[in-house]
Amino acid sequence: MSYGEDDRISALHDDLLGKIISRLPVKDAARTAALAPRWRHLWRSTPLVLNDGHLPEPTRAAAVSRVLADHPGPFHAVHLHHCRFSALSPELAEWPHLLAAKAVQILFFVNQKPTAQAHPCLPVDILRCASLEELFLACWMLPADHLSRSTVAFPCLKTLSMLNMGMSDKDLDCLLAASPVLETLVLASPVRRFHLRSQSLRSVLVFLVGDFAVVDAPLLERLIFMKPLLNARVRPVTVKVASTTNLQVLGYMEPMFHKLQIDGNIIQPDTVASPSTVVPAVRTLALKVNFCVLEELKMVASLLRCFPNLSTLHIQSVMSDPSETATAGEHHAQFWREAGPVQCLRSSVKRMVFHKFHGHQNEFEFLKFVARDNALETLLLVSPKEKLLSEDEVNEMIDKLGCPRFTAWTSKVLQLSPEVENDWSPMKACKLTVSDPFR
């Protein structure tokens, strides 16, 4: 707009101008007060988005202090990702109090620290931000001595994410008990035991968690495991599933690392499907399997019988170093020929995605087993970037199997895709609006 023209933007309604200001980097938002008298009151009355990544490093801490002190609130969102709080003692004492007092709705509170340093203690005032609807914490130690129902209050919190946090299972129990409307939990911190009790949680994603039990979570729809504790190879992690009538999505289950328990029954390779060993509500299941290890294959067949109503099955092939596994060179065709039928493969699974498909003989033997019941409508083979397979190569492999029935089946259902970069993230996987979190 050149000088002399009408200022049509300033003529807009306050609500619309406030939305414009709230979408600006905080420095630019503050500068709008100098545009015209019409704008002067808007910055202070608009719920702001404060992101320290938009501020120059030399003056970052001072700018954050100034904005938190000068703006009366509320703050729609505050993102503090780039501050090393070990060097900001005065700010660490003041900022949490201001955040709690000024009704922040979304808070990302990340401590940038050298790897060797111990986590500092999370300021207690952060646990008293009663206005919070979403909270992301990283690289803090929860203040165990101050955690209680009287000191933690998250009456509006719907999403909680905790990355690389120092905490105990009791700390976690306290946080959940203080969050009566919490719907989504992302936990990427080493916790040896997690007994889930929540009347509101619908989606849970965990990294580095030990024994896990759904004790009382009647609304739980989505349960995602990404990486077990490092000692899970020595002692498998127990996953107890009970009272989960709404659970629709489960994975990644790994037979090498996870031991599934349903209503008190530990699932073994010889477990027979019965009302006490099945989870009928699950529609999407994801498994990670080393197809060269016979014991894992036995567990795969048993696990599939626990989910009779699956519609989508994700399989990720985990091909270990052959030197680690004595059975790596063996083909397990006989096991799959003798394996009994699986109800979900026979009647309900319509779509299967085979991730990191290498074209190994044992992978094809499993697919021949799946083809035996012939319920699939779509089979998508996703080859890894380091071993891309063309359609001609896969068809040649299938022809070499010398199984006309299997060849005819694949011609109807098979699709091939290379592994591609995507925008997968834990938060996206947890969103209930995302129909399939394992894509």
C-alpha positions as CSV (number, residue, x, y, z in Angstrom):
1,M,0.0,0.0,0.0
2,S,1.5,3.3,-1.1
3,Y,1.2,6.6,0.9
4,G,-2.1,8.3,0.4
5,E,-4.2,5.2,-0.2
6,D,-6.9,4.1,2.2
7,D,-5.7,1.8,5.0
8,R,-8.3,-0.9,4.4
9,I,-6.5,-3.5,6.7
10,S,-7.0,-1.2,9.7
11,A,-10.7,-1.1,8.9
12,L,-11.0,-4.8,9.6
13,H,-12.8,-6.0,12.7
14,D,-10.7,-6.4,15.9
15,D,-11.2,-10.2,15.9
16,L,-9.8,-10.6,12.4
17,L,-6.9,-8.3,13.1
18,G,-6.2,-10.2,16.3
19,K,-6.0,-13.5,14.2
20,I,-3.5,-11.8,11.9
21,I,-1.3,-10.7,14.7
22,S,-1.5,-14.1,16.4
23,R,0.0,-15.8,13.3
24,L,3.0,-13.4,13.1
25,P,6.4,-14.1,14.7
26,V,6.3,-12.4,18.1
27,K,8.8,-9.7,17.1
28,D,6.6,-8.7,14.1
29,A,3.4,-9.0,16.2
30,A,4.8,-6.5,18.8
31,R,5.8,-4.1,16.0
32,T,2.2,-3.8,14.8
33,A,1.5,-1.4,17.7
34,A,3.6,1.2,15.7
35,L,1.5,0.9,12.5
36,A,-1.3,3.2,13.6
37,P,-3.3,4.2,16.7
38,R,-5.9,1.6,15.6
39,W,-3.4,-1.2,16.2
40,R,-1.9,-0.2,19.6
41,H,-4.2,-2.1,21.9
42,L,-4.4,-5.2,19.7
43,W,-1.0,-6.7,20.5
44,R,-1.8,-6.7,24.2
45,S,-5.3,-8.1,23.8
46,T,-4.4,-10.9,21.3
47,P,-3.5,-14.4,22.4
48,L,0.1,-14.7,21.1
49,V,2.2,-17.5,19.7
50,L,5.7,-17.1,21.2
51,N,8.4,-19.3,19.5
52,D,12.0,-18.7,20.6
53,G,13.2,-20.1,17.3
54,H,12.0,-16.8,15.7
55,L,14.3,-14.7,18.0
56,P,18.0,-14.0,17.4
57,E,20.3,-16.1,19.6
58,P,22.2,-13.3,21.4
59,T,19.1,-11.7,22.7
60,R,16.8,-14.7,22.8
61,A,16.4,-15.1,26.5
62,A,16.0,-11.4,27.1
63,A,13.3,-11.2,24.4
64,V,11.4,-14.1,25.9
65,S,11.5,-12.5,29.3
66,R,10.3,-9.2,27.9
67,V,7.4,-10.7,26.0
68,L,6.3,-12.9,28.9
69,A,6.4,-9.9,31.3
70,D,4.9,-7.3,29.0
71,H,2.0,-9.2,27.5
72,P,-0.9,-9.8,29.9
73,G,-1.9,-13.0,28.3
74,P,-3.4,-15.3,27.4
75,F,-0.8,-17.0,25.2
76,H,-2.2,-19.4,22.6
77,A,1.2,-21.2,22.3
78,V,4.7,-20.9,23.7
79,H,7.5,-22.9,22.1
80,L,10.8,-22.9,24.0
81,H,13.0,-25.3,22.1
82,H,16.4,-23.5,21.9
83,C,17.2,-22.5,25.5
84,R,19.9,-24.1,27.6
85,F,18.4,-23.6,31.0
86,S,21.5,-24.5,32.9
87,A,22.8,-21.1,31.9
88,L,19.5,-19.3,32.6
89,S,18.9,-19.6,36.3
90,P,17.1,-16.3,36.8
91,E,14.9,-17.0,33.8
92,L,14.2,-20.6,34.9
93,A,12.9,-19.2,38.2
94,E,10.7,-16.6,36.6
95,W,9.3,-18.0,33.3
96,P,7.3,-21.0,34.6
97,H,5.5,-18.6,37.1
98,L,4.6,-16.3,34.2
99,L,3.5,-19.1,32.0
100,A,1.2,-20.4,34.7
101,A,-0.1,-17.0,35.5
102,K,-0.9,-16.0,31.9
103,A,-3.0,-18.9,30.8
104,V,-0.8,-20.6,28.2
105,Q,-2.8,-23.2,26.2
106,I,0.0,-25.0,24.3
107,L,3.5,-25.3,25.8
108,F,6.7,-26.9,24.4
109,F,9.3,-26.7,27.2
110,V,12.5,-28.3,26.0
111,N,15.8,-28.1,27.8
112,Q,18.8,-27.9,25.5
113,K,21.7,-29.5,27.3
114,P,25.1,-31.1,26.6
115,T,24.7,-34.9,26.4
116,A,26.8,-35.7,29.5
117,Q,24.9,-33.4,31.8
118,A,22.2,-34.7,34.2
119,H,18.6,-33.5,33.6
120,P,17.7,-30.4,35.7
121,C,14.6,-30.6,37.8
122,L,11.4,-29.4,36.0
123,P,10.1,-26.2,37.7
124,V,7.0,-27.1,39.8
125,D,5.1,-24.1,38.4
126,I,4.9,-25.9,35.0
127,L,2.8,-28.6,36.7
128,R,0.4,-25.9,37.9
129,C,-0.5,-24.5,34.5
130,A,-4.2,-25.2,34.8
131,S,-4.9,-23.6,31.4
132,L,-2.8,-26.1,29.4
133,E,-4.4,-28.1,26.6
134,E,-1.2,-29.5,25.2
135,L,2.2,-30.0,26.9
136,F,5.5,-31.2,25.4
137,L,8.4,-31.7,27.8
138,A,11.9,-32.9,27.0
139,C,15.1,-33.4,28.9
140,W,13.9,-32.7,32.4
141,M,13.7,-34.6,35.7
142,L,10.3,-34.6,37.2
143,P,10.3,-33.2,40.8
144,A,9.3,-36.4,42.5
145,D,9.2,-34.7,46.0
146,H,6.5,-32.3,44.7
147,L,4.3,-34.6,42.7
148,S,0.9,-35.1,44.3
149,R,-2.7,-34.5,43.4
150,S,-2.5,-31.3,45.3
151,T,0.5,-29.9,43.4
152,V,-0.2,-31.1,39.9
153,A,-3.3,-29.8,38.1
154,F,-4.1,-30.3,34.4
155,P,-7.9,-30.0,34.3
156,C,-7.8,-29.0,30.6
157,L,-4.9,-31.1,29.3
158,K,-5.7,-33.2,26.2
159,T,-2.3,-34.0,24.8
160,L,0.9,-34.8,26.8
161,S,4.2,-35.7,25.3
162,M,7.4,-36.5,27.3
163,L,10.8,-37.1,25.6
164,N,13.9,-38.2,27.4
165,M,12.5,-37.4,30.8
166,G,13.7,-38.6,34.2
167,M,10.7,-40.1,36.0
168,S,9.4,-43.2,37.8
169,D,6.3,-45.2,37.2
170,K,4.7,-43.4,40.3
171,D,5.4,-40.0,38.7
172,L,3.6,-41.1,35.6
173,D,0.7,-42.4,37.5
174,C,0.4,-39.0,39.3
175,L,0.5,-37.1,36.0
176,L,-2.3,-39.2,34.5
177,A,-4.4,-39.0,37.7
178,A,-4.1,-35.2,37.5
179,S,-5.2,-35.0,33.9
180,P,-8.9,-36.0,33.8
181,V,-9.6,-35.1,30.2
182,L,-6.3,-36.3,28.7
183,E,-6.8,-38.1,25.3
184,T,-3.3,-38.5,23.8
185,L,-0.1,-39.6,25.5
186,V,3.3,-39.9,23.8
187,L,6.0,-41.2,26.2
188,A,9.5,-41.5,24.9
189,S,11.4,-42.0,28.2
190,P,12.8,-45.0,29.9
191,V,10.2,-46.3,32.4
192,R,10.6,-49.8,33.7
193,R,6.9,-50.3,34.4
194,F,3.8,-48.6,33.2
195,H,0.3,-49.6,34.5
196,L,-2.1,-47.5,32.5
197,R,-5.1,-46.2,34.4
198,S,-7.1,-43.4,32.7
199,Q,-10.8,-42.9,32.2
200,S,-10.1,-40.5,29.3
201,L,-7.1,-41.7,27.3
202,R,-7.8,-42.7,23.7
203,S,-4.4,-42.9,22.1
204,V,-1.0,-44.0,23.6
205,L,2.4,-44.2,22.0
206,V,5.4,-45.4,24.0
207,F,9.2,-45.7,23.4
208,L,11.7,-47.3,25.8
209,V,9.0,-48.5,28.2
210,G,9.3,-51.8,30.1
211,D,6.5,-54.0,31.2
212,F,3.2,-52.4,30.1
213,A,-0.3,-53.2,31.4
214,V,-3.6,-51.7,30.4
215,V,-5.3,-51.9,33.8
216,D,-8.2,-49.6,33.5
217,A,-8.6,-47.6,30.2
218,P,-12.1,-48.1,28.9
219,L,-11.8,-45.5,26.1
220,L,-8.4,-46.6,24.8
221,E,-8.5,-47.0,21.0
222,R,-4.9,-46.9,19.9
223,L,-1.8,-48.4,21.5
224,I,1.5,-48.0,19.7
225,F,4.9,-49.4,20.7
226,M,8.0,-48.1,18.9
227,K,11.1,-49.3,20.6
228,P,11.5,-51.4,23.8
229,L,14.0,-51.1,26.5
230,L,17.6,-52.1,25.6
231,N,17.5,-55.2,27.8
232,A,14.3,-56.5,26.1
233,R,16.4,-59.0,24.1
234,V,17.5,-60.6,27.4
235,R,14.1,-60.3,29.2
236,P,11.1,-59.8,26.9
237,V,8.8,-57.0,27.8
238,T,5.3,-58.1,29.0
239,V,2.4,-56.3,27.4
240,K,-0.8,-57.0,29.3
241,V,-4.1,-56.2,27.6
242,A,-7.3,-56.3,29.6
243,S,-10.6,-54.4,29.6
244,T,-9.9,-53.0,26.2
245,T,-13.2,-53.3,24.5
246,N,-12.5,-50.2,22.3
247,L,-8.9,-51.0,21.3
248,Q,-8.8,-50.8,17.5
249,V,-5.1,-50.3,16.7
250,L,-2.1,-52.2,18.2
251,G,1.5,-52.4,17.2
252,Y,4.4,-52.7,16.6
253,M,4.4,-56.0,18.5
254,E,7.8,-57.8,18.2
255,P,7.9,-61.5,19.1
256,M,11.6,-61.2,20.0
257,F,11.0,-58.4,22.5
258,H,7.3,-58.5,23.5
259,K,5.3,-61.1,25.5
260,L,1.6,-60.6,25.1
261,Q,-0.8,-61.3,27.9
262,I,-4.6,-61.2,27.4
263,D,-6.8,-61.3,30.5
264,G,-4.2,-63.2,32.5
265,N,-3.3,-65.6,29.6
266,I,0.3,-65.4,28.3
267,I,0.2,-66.0,24.6
268,Q,2.5,-68.9,23.6
269,P,3.2,-70.6,20.3
270,D,0.7,-73.3,21.1
271,T,-2.0,-71.0,22.5
272,V,-5.5,-72.0,21.2
273,A,-7.8,-69.2,20.4
274,S,-10.6,-68.8,22.9
275,P,-12.8,-66.0,24.4
276,S,-10.1,-65.4,27.0
277,T,-7.2,-65.1,24.5
278,V,-8.6,-62.8,21.8
279,V,-9.1,-59.1,21.4
280,P,-12.1,-58.8,19.1
281,A,-12.1,-55.0,18.7
282,V,-8.7,-54.7,17.1
283,R,-8.9,-53.8,13.4
284,T,-5.3,-52.8,12.6
285,L,-2.3,-54.8,13.8
286,A,1.4,-54.2,13.1
287,L,4.1,-56.8,13.7
288,K,7.9,-56.8,13.3
289,V,9.3,-60.2,12.4
290,N,12.6,-61.9,11.6
291,F,11.3,-64.5,9.1
292,C,14.6,-66.5,9.4
293,V,13.9,-67.3,13.1
294,L,11.5,-70.2,13.5
295,E,10.5,-69.3,17.1
296,E,9.3,-65.9,15.9
297,L,7.3,-67.4,13.1
298,K,5.5,-69.7,15.6
299,M,4.6,-66.6,17.7
300,V,3.4,-64.7,14.6
301,A,0.9,-67.5,13.8
302,S,-0.3,-67.5,17.4
303,L,-0.6,-63.7,17.7
304,L,-2.7,-63.5,14.5
305,R,-5.2,-65.9,16.1
306,C,-5.6,-63.4,19.0
307,F,-7.2,-60.8,16.6
308,P,-10.0,-62.5,14.7
309,N,-11.5,-59.3,13.3
310,L,-8.5,-57.6,11.7
311,S,-9.0,-55.7,8.5
312,T,-5.5,-54.3,8.0
313,L,-2.2,-56.1,8.8
314,H,1.2,-54.5,8.7
315,I,4.2,-56.7,8.7
316,Q,7.8,-55.3,8.9
317,S,10.5,-57.7,8.0
318,V,13.5,-57.5,10.3
319,M,16.4,-59.2,8.6
320,S,19.2,-59.6,11.2
321,D,22.9,-60.2,10.5
322,P,23.1,-63.9,9.5
323,S,26.0,-64.4,11.9
324,E,23.7,-63.6,14.8
325,T,21.2,-66.3,14.0
326,A,22.0,-70.0,13.4
327,T,18.7,-70.5,11.4
328,A,19.3,-67.5,9.1
329,G,19.9,-69.8,6.1
330,E,17.0,-72.2,6.7
331,H,13.8,-72.0,4.8
332,H,10.7,-72.6,6.9
333,A,8.2,-73.8,4.3
334,Q,7.4,-76.9,6.3
335,F,6.2,-74.8,9.3
336,W,3.8,-72.8,7.2
337,R,2.5,-75.9,5.4
338,E,1.7,-77.5,8.7
339,A,0.3,-74.4,10.4
340,G,-3.4,-74.4,11.1
341,P,-5.8,-71.9,9.6
342,V,-6.0,-68.3,11.0
343,Q,-9.5,-66.9,11.3
344,C,-8.6,-63.3,10.5
345,L,-6.7,-64.3,7.3
346,R,-9.5,-66.5,6.3
347,S,-12.4,-64.0,6.8
348,S,-11.5,-60.4,7.7
349,V,-8.0,-59.1,6.6
350,K,-8.5,-57.2,3.4
351,R,-5.3,-55.2,3.2
352,M,-1.8,-56.2,4.1
353,V,1.3,-54.0,3.9
354,F,4.7,-55.8,3.9
355,H,7.3,-53.2,4.9
356,K,11.0,-53.7,4.2
357,F,10.3,-56.7,1.9
358,H,13.6,-58.2,0.7
359,G,12.4,-61.0,-1.5
360,H,13.8,-63.6,0.9
361,Q,12.5,-67.2,0.5
362,N,11.1,-67.2,4.0
363,E,9.1,-64.0,3.3
364,F,7.6,-65.7,0.3
365,E,6.7,-68.8,2.4
366,F,4.7,-66.6,4.7
367,L,2.9,-65.0,1.8
368,K,2.1,-68.4,0.4
369,F,0.5,-69.2,3.8
370,V,-1.5,-66.0,3.6
371,A,-2.6,-66.8,0.1
372,R,-3.9,-70.2,1.2
373,D,-7.0,-68.5,2.8
374,N,-7.4,-66.0,0.0
375,A,-9.3,-63.2,1.8
376,L,-6.9,-60.4,0.9
377,E,-7.9,-57.7,-1.6
378,T,-4.7,-55.7,-1.5
379,L,-1.1,-56.8,-0.8
380,L,1.4,-53.9,-0.9
381,L,5.1,-54.9,-0.9
382,V,7.3,-52.0,0.2
383,S,11.0,-52.7,-0.6
384,P,13.7,-50.9,1.5
385,K,15.7,-48.1,-0.1
386,E,18.9,-50.1,0.1
387,K,17.4,-53.0,-1.9
388,L,14.8,-51.7,-4.3
389,L,12.9,-54.4,-6.1
390,S,11.3,-53.9,-9.5
391,E,8.1,-55.4,-10.6
392,D,9.9,-57.7,-13.0
393,E,12.3,-58.9,-10.2
394,V,9.4,-59.7,-7.9
395,N,7.5,-61.6,-10.7
396,E,10.6,-63.5,-11.5
397,M,11.0,-64.5,-7.8
398,I,7.3,-65.6,-7.8
399,D,7.7,-67.7,-10.9
400,K,10.7,-69.5,-9.5
401,L,8.6,-70.7,-6.6
402,G,6.7,-73.0,-9.0
403,C,3.4,-72.5,-7.4
404,P,0.7,-71.7,-10.0
405,R,-2.0,-71.0,-7.4
406,F,0.2,-68.5,-5.6
407,T,1.2,-66.8,-8.9
408,A,-2.5,-66.4,-9.8
409,W,-3.3,-65.0,-6.4
410,T,-0.5,-62.4,-6.5
411,S,-1.6,-61.3,-10.0
412,K,-4.9,-60.2,-8.4
413,V,-3.8,-58.5,-5.2
414,L,-0.1,-57.6,-5.5
415,Q,1.1,-54.0,-5.6
416,L,4.8,-52.9,-5.4
417,S,6.1,-49.7,-3.8
418,P,9.6,-48.4,-2.9
419,E,10.2,-47.2,0.6
420,V,9.8,-43.4,0.5
421,E,10.4,-40.6,2.9
422,N,7.2,-39.5,4.6
423,D,6.1,-37.1,7.2
424,W,5.5,-39.8,9.8
425,S,5.8,-38.6,13.4
426,P,4.7,-39.9,16.8
427,M,2.2,-37.1,17.1
428,K,0.7,-37.9,13.7
429,A,0.5,-41.6,14.5
430,C,-1.4,-40.8,17.7
431,K,-4.0,-38.6,15.9
432,L,-7.3,-40.5,15.8
433,T,-8.1,-38.7,12.6
434,V,-5.2,-40.6,10.9
435,S,-6.9,-43.9,10.0
436,D,-3.7,-46.0,9.7
437,P,-0.7,-44.9,11.9
438,F,1.7,-47.4,10.4
439,R,1.7,-46.2,6.8
